[in-house]
Amino acid sequence: MTRQMAFNPFKILEEFSTKVTKADLSQMVTCFRAMPGWGNYDTQMDFNGNFEIDIADISTVAANL
């Protein structure tokens, strides 16, 4: 028996009880292209864990608006 699950790479984990807002997306834009050591880098905004706030992270927030 095999089981298939649909995986949405842009879905923020269910354990976050807060709702994503336009303000969150605005904060992402201010962190765009930031890396560790830069003043505007925020580890909580790096959803894919590649140590850079890139378009994939912004897409994740935008998809969950």
Beta strands, then each sheet from edge to edge (+ up, - down):
end
